[in-house]
Amino acid sequence: RAVVIGWTVPTGVMLLLCSLGLLVGRRAPATSRAGCVRCGEEDSLHQLMAALRDEAAKRGRDSDLGKFEKLRKLGPQGQTSPKQVVEHVVLQLGAGNDEAAFAFTSLPPWRAGTHRSNTDWSKRMDWAKSRVISGQPSGALVDESSFGQLLSERFAFLRQTQAYRLVGDDSEWQQKRGREKMTAVKEYVVEVETADGEDRLVKFVLVYNWLVHCHLISNVAVLSANTERYFPGTGSDLSQHDI
């Protein structure tokens, strides 16, 4: 047993608290137990366990937030699902970070080196003009400056994203009960609500890049400027992911 914030706690609970990073107070003097009331100790322990469960549940809900922050700082990396890539790019564009969107845009196979460190990443696929052929991105390329111009001309509404949600198969890897490989081409449809109240339905096509072990966006298509007629009721409330 140990003492946390003046309470006597079983060792197992103590270890769980440490794993969650919760503050642990100093061990109480041995004489303090002599005057404690058993029922008061039980009540305190129940309160501590309730707080512990709430904290664990909260951290479970916020786990993606930590992942997105890591993607923002480090860029594409392994163990990142294609769903997380799409959400990260939508969030970053809504925050005005075009650079992050460019970093998660596909590289054509003919420009890939033998390692990410000796590969020229200065040009990526044009979201509007690229296509996926035999599982590989193909089409026009843009540098970072041209990519910003592309966003202004074709996808400016993504910079005004206020809220969004995924429509259809929103699973992390879209494996379709094992019928699809994790590294296969993925497509995610996202409903976006802009600052001026417009609803847009957008499809993101992603191709797995073996240099960074992560899916990158190859093509983006605007399917509709008003989703209400295709998905009745979806245009009225996009509170699932507010930015």
Buried (B, 14 or more C-beta within 10 A) or exposed (E): EBBBEEBBBEEEBBEBBEEEEBEBEEEBEEEEEEEBEEEEBEEBBEEBEEEBEEBEEEEEEEEBEEBBEEBBEEBBEEEBBBBBBBBBBBBBBBEEBBEBBBBBBBBBEEEBEEEBEEBEBEBBBBBBBBEBEEEBBBBBBBEBEBBBEBBEEBBEBBBBBBBBBBBEEBBEBBBEEEEEEEBBBBBBBBBBBBEEEBBBBBBBBBBBBEBBBBBBBBBBEBBBEEBEEEBEEBBEEBEEBEB
